Amino acid sequence: MLPFLRLRAWQVAAISMLAILAWWTLAARYVYAGHWNALYCTGYAVRMPEWLTSREPLWFCPGPGGYDGQYFHLLAHQPLEFRQLAPWLDAPRLRVQRILLPLSAWLLAFGRFDWVDPAYFFLMLVWLGAGVWWTARLAELRRASPLWGFSFLLLPSTLSSIDRMLADGPLTAAVAGFLYGIETGRWRAAWTVAVLAPFLRETGILLPAAAGAVFLWRRRWLTAAAWMAAAVPFLLWIHSLRDLPGSLSMKWAGWFHSITQIILFPDPYENVPRLRHVLHAMDLISLAGFVLALACALVLLWRRRREAENPRAFAWMSGALFAAAALTLVHLEPRHAWDNFYSYGRVFSPVFLILLLDGLERRRAALPLALTLPTTARVGLYFASPALRILRALTGL
């Protein structure tokens, strides 16, 4: 057997972390002129406080609005003064309620300004490495190769977090850690993950909801209540932020309108007009795969409805709840979660992960991969231009 095929779960995780670190290093050096903070994707039209820009020259991305990572960057430098940062946040209450990653970076840096960014990158690396390790171990529990841990890197949430320092990759890693803790009997660890996950992103509240639902399914009322109590710290946290503007709002059944818009009014792709038809076709294939993935997650729970005592029930319930959330509620951040492949792909990546795990269980991983890879390929195109620039710099072409 080839040595590569005998890799253990921790080795798969270590290789993945080294690959991510290598990408960041090469991108910062050859694409962003040595500016690591370019990884936060700060828009050139976004206002940032003078105390930040004077001490840390920012690299602004071509887009005026930037992306969510820019607000995590700002919060990480002063997480305890979040009310003073409200004027620089597009949706203060929404951004602040996702405090775990910025606050952890600040604590790891002991509050030192110059250490915050390295601490943030380190924590992102650890979260994504943990996601790979947990996925590899979950694959082993299903008598599959730990090499399947590399599949975590292909999830849209992981790619977007590598590209733009978002919390979606860590949240999907938390889902994997939650399932691994439950399936190996580490209940306290799984409960702790369920407590922390919503502070990464509010969709993490679906983890205690899933566990509570499974125990209600099993008619274990007190245990269900204990798991649902894991959501209380986050609910108290968002209640304490009620005076901040810019909350998370929802729109019922907005997905149908968004799908119609994507199909009938495609993005003109003015930057690459020659590829607009190809990109639109990729968008439609990605959207079809995602919708089918949501349907599969709901069908999976329905087909297993008589197997409440099965330890995999927590995965089935989690997948179904994420799918139900995607189909019933649309986040306004102010973007819709169904706006494009980048939005729905990263927010609901746990659905792809859970379907893959079920496929490994039944030795039928082809379908979950077929549903996931179109969105992965579409998100992965964001790496094409930087990769080409790095290649040219290294080869001198």
Buried (B, 14 or more C-beta within 10 A) or exposed (E): EEEEEEBBBBBBBBBBBEBBBEBBEBBBBBBBEEBBBBBBBBBEEBEBBEEBEEEBEBBBBEEEBBBBBBBBBBBBBBBEEBEEBBEBBBBBBBBBBBBBBBBBBBEBBEEEBEBBBBBBBBBBBBBBBBBBBBBBBBBBBBEBBBBBBBBBBBBBBBBBBBBBBBBBBBBBBBBBBBBBBBBBEBBEBBBBBBBBBBBBBBBBBBBBBBBBBBBBBEEBEEBBEBBBBBBEEBEEBBEEBEEBEBBBEEBEEBBEEBBEBBEEEBEEBEEEEEEBEEBBEBBBBBBEBBBBBBEBBBEBBEEBEEEBEEBBBBBBBBBBBBBBBBBEBBBBBEBBBBBBBBBBBBBBBBBBBBBBBBBBBEEEBEBBBEBBBBBBBBBBEBBEEBBEBBEEEEEEE
